[in-house]
Amino acid sequence: MPSHPRVDIAIIEAGVVDAERLATIHRDLFSPPWSSDDFAGLLKQSSTLGLIASNRREPVGLLMGRVVADEAEILTLGVSRPWQRLGIAARLVETFVRRAAERGATQVFLEVAADNFAAQQLYLAEGFREVGRRPGYYQRDSAPAVDALIMSKTTDR
């Protein structure tokens, strides 16, 4: 397992009651953002695994994923800008992979924008490899669409 700086962060499972907190983080990072209703709807599903990184006072990161049969998928991952580059995203990914394996997943998948080099480096460092591509998947407001890279990792189940 990669070594990351230890900041005073707890990784906890998210529930429906956390939907607004998750939406707030997502809104600051992504366009278009997911609403609290989007998060609540996902968290009501038994296949969903939501994680929150918290600094005791406030949530500073999130990961939403799902586990179905022997496959898991990371749906979204984000860390509030002041808390980026401290190993929090890696801890969220590691926790998700471990808990997905505990639920029976042998493979974890995700999609990342082909121009999001920081995220790609994180996933490569966590053992993910590119296994496919979706041309023009991410639509941009005033720029050409960007391909999605499909990445996968085998769990240590």
C-alpha positions, 0 to 999 in steps of 0.5 A: 500500500502506498505511503501518504502523509498523515493529516488529521482526517477520518474516513467515514461511511456516508448516509442519506443524512449526509447528502447536502454535505456531499453536494456542497463539496461536489458543487465546489469542484464539478460542473455540472454538480450533483444535487443533494437529491442525486446523492440521497437517491444513490445513498438509498441504494444498497449497492452504493458505498459513499465515503466522507473525509472529515477533519473533525469540523467539516467534510473535506472530501468524498467518494461515491461508488457502487458494488454490484456482484464482483465489480465495483465502480468509483462514480465520483471523487473529490477533495476540497481545494485547500485540502488537495495534495495531502493524500486524502484522495488516495486514502478515499480510494484505498478505503473504497477498494478495501470495502468493495473487496469486503463486499465481494468485488474483485475488480474496481472500475472508474472513468477519468477525463483524458485531460485530468492528469492529476487524477490519472497519476493518483489512479496509476499510483493506486494500481489502476490501469487504462483498459478502454476509452469513451470518445467525447464522453465529457462535454465541456461548456466552451471547449471540445468534448474530452474522452473518458479513460476507463481504468481498472484495478484488481482487488486484493480479495 
